[in-house]
Amino acid sequence: SGARTGLDPAAGVPLALGAPLVHLDPDTVPRLTGAGGGGAAGPGLPDVAALVGADADLAGHPVLAELGAALGEVGPAVADVVAAWRDAGPVVASASVPASPPTVAATNGAPPPGEGAALTEVRTLSMENMPFLADHRFYRQRDGWDEVSDLFPVVPMTCTLQLFQEVASRLMPGKVPIGLESVRALRWLAVEPPVEVTVTAAVTGPDRVRVAVEGFSRGTVVFADEYPEPPAPDDRPLEGASVWGPTAWDLYHDRWAFHGPQYQGVREIGPLGPTGVQGRIEALAAPGALLDGAGQLVGHWVAMHTEVDRLALPSMIERIRFFGPHPPPGDHFDCTVRVNELTDAFVRADLELVGAGGPGAGRLWCRIDGWQDTRFDTDEVVFPMLRDPDRLTIAEARPGGWFLATEHWDNSASRELMMRRYLNHRERPTYEGLNPKAQRQWLLGRIAAKDAVRRRLWDGGAGPLFPAEITVTNDADGRPVVEGPGCDDLRVSLAHTEWAAAAVVAGPGEPDPGIDLEAEAPRHERFAS
């Protein structure tokens, strides 16, 4: 009928390329395509017809000419790449967060970079592809402990910052990430057993990309054409500060911090006072290690300047600005932490990292506003026990040889901290299958039983013993059974009531243990008529 359908090639199809069309003059086209006016292969271009064995009458066909032009372009490009690779010398790979190919999220095809562009990735995080987390395991266990989940390797919040920048940069080609804003760590990101996470990113403005590890963390990455010139560092002295307390070596050796060598970046702890602390940090190769070291100084300040709830871990950052690329391993920085708010729940501080040597000496590399650590319930019993769990207990000995465990924590985050300190991989599934009220009672019962057993073994001359080395199960009649080093001949009786548990242990030749626990009502209730 002569009418054109929507699929008629002659009608032309407009393409949404995300950029204006480029118009070339007629003399330029042959030089770019390598094709002469007749469509034959130009000088230096492969004879595609001969290459594929086509008939001689196809030698001048435009399709083969275009293919020959394309192949002609590839050859020099390959030569250039090989030459650049040869001249570049060896490349040292740096550690990074394992990636998977992104899936661009769009209803009408992949959007161009710009507001509304987005991507989604699914990544598997594990100790196998993030081996550096062997030095970011929160719980110490007996040497040679082979159940990695009991060590609780977790991704540092500062490592997540690197992930955010890496993913966001794919939506901002040609720009550099100069900072982050509104960073929130929502919960632990543990990698054993391996965990599959969904990472999303979306452009929210001309220089901002919002990124999230769904369910775990979120933040916004800020971009610019180049790094800004740094302002002068804040050189005001910390009021009332002096050098005292643990040294940088003590920080790790005496377990004020849990970090292993790849995250032991604090090299000096300087003046420390009511308004902050100063220190020197070395940039290490592990992802996030440099800023993690700065965060360790914040946590150290809390441990030194409070009497309760002395454990503080990163949870939030309001604003970060970088004034240059991430430094190579070995560079040193002077870090100043200025504490501007301390509450029962958190500490908030501003930080600066200034070059301590080399070309960047005295130059501000990074400024952080609103670094916030959450304070965990850790009183005079819990905090020492977390540092030396193989020698100390939570349950207290009572006259008559029994042990009482009570809650030293008021919130679920602090309870989870103690749950993972006490329960091993065999016990945690049972705990996780209980409702919250039952979890509290069940956990206290396990704490009481394990501490009673450990104290009994220590009294008999046993050496250091971690809670995870003792497993508490139940026999067919529901009686508690303990397993672990030295436990073969021990029997346990266990009782618990609301928010308290008691345990007693008997050994060979002793009567079977028995204990009961009853909550005592207030006097006015017991004697009411």
Secondary structure, DSSP 8 states (H G I E B T S, - for coil): -----TT-GGG------SS------TTHHHHHH-B-TT--B-TT---HHHHHT--GGGTT-HHHHHHHHHHHHHHHHHHHHHHHHHHH--------------EE--TTS---SSTT-EEEEEEEE-TTT-GGGGG-BS---STT---GGGT-BB--HHHHHHHHHHHHHTTSTT-EEEEEEEEEE-S--B-SS-EEEEEEEEEEETTEEEEEETTTEEEEEEEESS------------TT-B--S--HHHHHHTTSS---GGG--EEEEEEEETTEEEEEEE--SSTTHHHHHHHHHHHHHHHHH-SSS-EEEEEEEEEEEESSS---TT-EEEEEEEEEEE-SSEEEEEEEEEE-SGGGTT-EEEEEEEEEEEEE---TTHHHHHHSTTT--SSEEETTTEEEEE----SHHHHHHHHHHH--TTTHHHHHTS-HHHHHHHHHHHHHHHHHHHHHHHHTT-----GGG-EEEE-TTS-EEEESTT-TT-EEEEEEETTEEEEEEE-TTS------------HHHHT--
